[in-house]
Amino acid sequence: NAGASWGAPAEDMPLDKWQSVIATNLTGSFLFSQECAHGMIARRYGRIINISAVNGHQPPAGRGDYNAAKAAVLAFSKTLANELAPTVTVNSVCPARIDTPLWRRMAETMLDDTKQTVDEVLDSVAKRDVPMARFGRPEEVAALTAFLASDHGAWITGVAYNIDGGYTKSST
């Protein structure tokens, strides 16, 4: 469930960077899920929860590497859900705009001459992009994952859950 992005337009994306992002985001999820699945099948019980991103549903420009990898994680998770049912559930969690060290590093690159702090940059991004007007917290993502891993999530499989404060726009 690691994530990485080079973040460049497709025409400027070096192949080695593309392959690295695919390896981290998609191949990493595949290898870990595959390893876990063996024991879960033997026990006839298990929960696999892959971390994708809202970018897999709603891909912004300039992040083709990350968007493609996260969309592929969604397809892989649905496939695995069908393969491992009825004894193992497989779901995806798709966060957006979560207050993490990665976002804080990105905010540092957005600092301008107005002497904004990282928190002020994150606040302005949230107010611009997120209907709930704030970044999500890691513990909110953890709570969703814990629910899916619990007995309460026993009849949920093959589903991708956005946890995004309304960031993802509905197509309906």
N, C-alpha and C positions, 0 to 999 in steps of 0.2 A: 504493500500500500504506500510505497514511496512515490514521490512526485518530483518531476523536474521539467523545466522548459528552457529552451534556448531563446525563444521569442523573437522571431524575425519573419519578415514576409517570405512567402514560399520561394520567390525568385532569388532571394538572397540566402536561403538556408543551406549551409554546408552539409553535405551528405553525412559526414561523421557526427555532426551535432544532431541531425535528424535521427540517426540510428541510436545514438546514446539516449535520447529522450524516449524513443519507442522501447528500448531495452529497459529503462528504469520504470516507466509507467505501465507498459503492457506486458512485456516479458516477465518482469518482476511479479506482477499479479498472477500470471499464468503459472510460473514455477512454484510460487508459494501455495496457490490453490491446489495445484497438482499434488504437491507433497502432503498437504493437509488431507486431501480427499482420500488418499490411500487408507489412513487410519480411521477416518470417519466411516468409510464404506465397511471396513472390517467390524467396527462397533455398531454399525447400522444407526448412527446418530451423528449429527454435526451441523454446524452453522458456519458458512463462509460469507464474509462481508467484505466486498471489495470497495475501495475508495476510488470513485471516479471524480467527476466535477461537473458543474452545470455547463461547462464548455463542451461537454460531450453532446448536449442537447441544443445549445445555443452558442455556436462558435463565433467568437469575435475575430476580426481580421488581425493578421500579424502574429498569430499563435498557432499556425497550422500543425506544428509538431505536437504540441500539447493537446490541441483539440482532437486531432486524429487518434492519438493514443488513448485519451479518455473516452472517446466514442467507442473505440475498439474494446475497452474494458467493459463497457455496458453490454455490447454484443456477446463478448466472451462470457460474462456473468449469466446472461439469460440462457445461453447455450448450456453452460455447466448446470444451471438450475434444472433444465430438462433432463440432462444426463444423470444427475445424482438423486432426483426425486424417486421415491417418496421419503427416503430416510435422511437426506441432507438438504438443508435449505441454502440457497445462494442468492444474495441480494447485493445491491449497490447503493452506496451513499454518495450523493453529489453535492458537496458544499460549494459555496461561493462567498467571497469576501469574508474570510475568517481571520480574526486578529492573530496572526502567527508570526514567527520570526521572518519568514519569507516575505510577507506583506510589509513588515516593518522595514526590511532592507529595500524593498521596492519603493516605499514611501521616502526613504532617504534620497533616492535618485530623483524624486519629484520636488524636493525642497527648492525654493526659489529665493529671490532677493528680498522677499517680504518678511524674512526671518520667521517663517512658520516652523513649528515643531513637527516631529513625526506624527504625534497625536492629532495635531491640527490638520495635517495633510490627510490622514486616515479619515478624520471626521468630514472633511470636505468631499472626499471620494464617496463615503457612505451616503451623505446627503444628496449627492448627485446621482448615484447608481442604485441605491437600495431603498425601496419604499418604507422599510422599517427604520431608515435613517441612522443605522449603525452597523458596524461589523459584527458578525457572529462571534461567539466565543468557542474555543476548543471543547469546553465541557458540554456545550449544547450539541455538538456533533457526537461527542462520546455518549451522551444520553440516548440519542437515536440508535447508535450502534449497539449499545447495551440492550435496548429493547429488542432489536432484531436478533440478538444472540440469546435472549431469554426464552423461557417456555411460552411467554406471551406472543412471541413471533413464530410459533411453531407451524402456522398455516400460511405463512407469507414466504413466497419464493419467486424468483425471477423478476423482482420489482426494483426499480431505481427511484430512490427518494431524494428529491431536491431539498436541501436545507440551506435556505438562501435569503431569508427575510423579504421575499417577493422579488428578488433580482431577476429571476427567470420569467420572461413574459409569456403568458399563455398564448397558444396559437388559435384558441377558440374565442 
